[in-house]
């Protein structure tokens, strides 16, 4: 038996190679375009999802993993691990954590620690990565949990949208607010707070929104060592430009991937998500 497994839901965005390298276990979000049902990253790739989102007249809906989905994952891990640390989308925006909590109660033979990431997308990705790095370093469970809680505190996500259409279609913003924002050419920068998703800043003008977001985030970088996670809405070039920019500013590492469906249905194409993680914690040598 290995000691500790790290579990996330597919609201976590992280490049496939890192998920494999660090052996991170993912419980998928479900989504449907009308009657066409999918299991995120299992029956539909990110690429297919983005193509559908832009061409299908039906706006997709996502539903969180069920208690049964988590129960099956935890049961599978019981045979291989002594402990599980399960890191998820915040309770304030999704019922995912609740599904995981209910399933964890059923898992009598396996101690499961549940973590509210207070993040989304690549923000959860960086937290899960920190957790996996702590596990790999061979630290004790208590120390690993402390490092994860530090990572939650140390990780801030900035979400920039190219259009507010999708966030309105997904029911997360009123059409009226969209109208006002478009009229004034305000681009809200969104982040996760304890009470859900809030605007933590804004840029102005309808052109070069991603570049303006990058500039905004660059003014908020932490002192000391940090790394950056990028997730893009089918907009590789935007992400590559941002990657070079943060590398030039001295980020220890920049990790880039696509936004998965869990956030993608609300964010829409050409969205850019930037997560900044300070590495000043008990793991940093």
Rosetta blueprint (number, residue, H / E / L):
1 X L
2 X E
3 X E
4 X E
5 X E
6 X E
7 X E
8 X E
9 X E
10 X L
11 X L
12 X E
13 X L
14 X L
15 X L
16 X H
17 X H
18 X H
19 X H
20 X H
21 X H
22 X L
23 X L
24 X E
25 X E
26 X E
27 X E
28 X L
29 X L
30 X E
31 X E
32 X E
33 X E
34 X L
35 X L
36 X E
37 X E
38 X E
39 X E
40 X E
41 X L
42 X L
43 X L
44 X E
45 X L
46 X H
47 X H
48 X H
49 X H
50 X H
51 X H
52 X H
53 X H
54 X H
55 X H
56 X L
57 X L
58 X L
59 X L
60 X L
61 X E
62 X E
63 X E
64 X L
65 X L
66 X L
67 X H
68 X H
69 X H
70 X H
71 X H
72 X H
73 X H
74 X H
75 X H
76 X H
77 X H
78 X H
79 X L
80 X L
81 X E
82 X E
83 X E
84 X E
85 X E
86 X E
87 X E
88 X E
89 X L
90 X L
91 X L
92 X L
93 X L
94 X L
95 X L
96 X H
97 X H
98 X H
99 X H
100 X H
101 X H
102 X H
103 X H
104 X H
105 X H
106 X H
107 X L
108 X L
109 X L
110 X L
111 X E
112 X E
113 X E
114 X E
115 X E
116 X E
117 X L
118 X L
119 X L
120 X L
121 X H
122 X H
123 X H
124 X H
125 X H
126 X H
127 X H
128 X H
129 X H
130 X H
131 X H
132 X H
133 X H
134 X H
135 X H
136 X H
137 X L
138 X L
139 X L
140 X L
141 X H
142 X H
143 X H
144 X H
145 X H
146 X H
147 X H
148 X H
149 X H
150 X H
151 X H
152 X H
153 X H
154 X H
155 X E
156 X E
157 X E
158 X E
159 X E
160 X E
161 X L
162 X L
163 X L
164 X L
165 X H
166 X H
167 X H
168 X H
169 X H
170 X L
171 X L
172 X L
173 X L
174 X L
175 X H
176 X H
177 X H
178 X H
179 X H
180 X H
181 X H
182 X H
183 X H
184 X H
185 X L
186 X E
187 X E
188 X E
189 X E
190 X E
191 X E
192 X E
193 X E
194 X L
195 X L
196 X E
197 X E
198 X E
199 X E
200 X E
201 X E
202 X E
203 X E
204 X E
205 X L
206 X L
207 X L
208 X L
209 X H
210 X H
211 X H
212 X H
213 X H
214 X H
215 X H
216 X H
217 X H
218 X H
219 X L
220 X L
221 X L
222 X L
223 X L
224 X L
225 X L
226 X E
227 X E
228 X E
229 X E
230 X E
231 X E
232 X E
233 X L
234 X L
235 X L
236 X H
237 X H
238 X H
239 X H
240 X H
241 X H
242 X H
243 X H
244 X H
245 X H
246 X H
247 X H
248 X H
249 X L
250 X L
251 X L
252 X L
253 X L
254 X E
255 X E
256 X E
257 X E
258 X E
259 X L
260 X L
261 X H
262 X H
263 X H
264 X H
265 X H
266 X H
267 X H
268 X L
269 X L
270 X L
271 X L
272 X E
273 X E
274 X E
275 X E
276 X E
277 X E
278 X E
279 X L
280 X L
281 X L
282 X L
283 X L
284 X L
285 X L
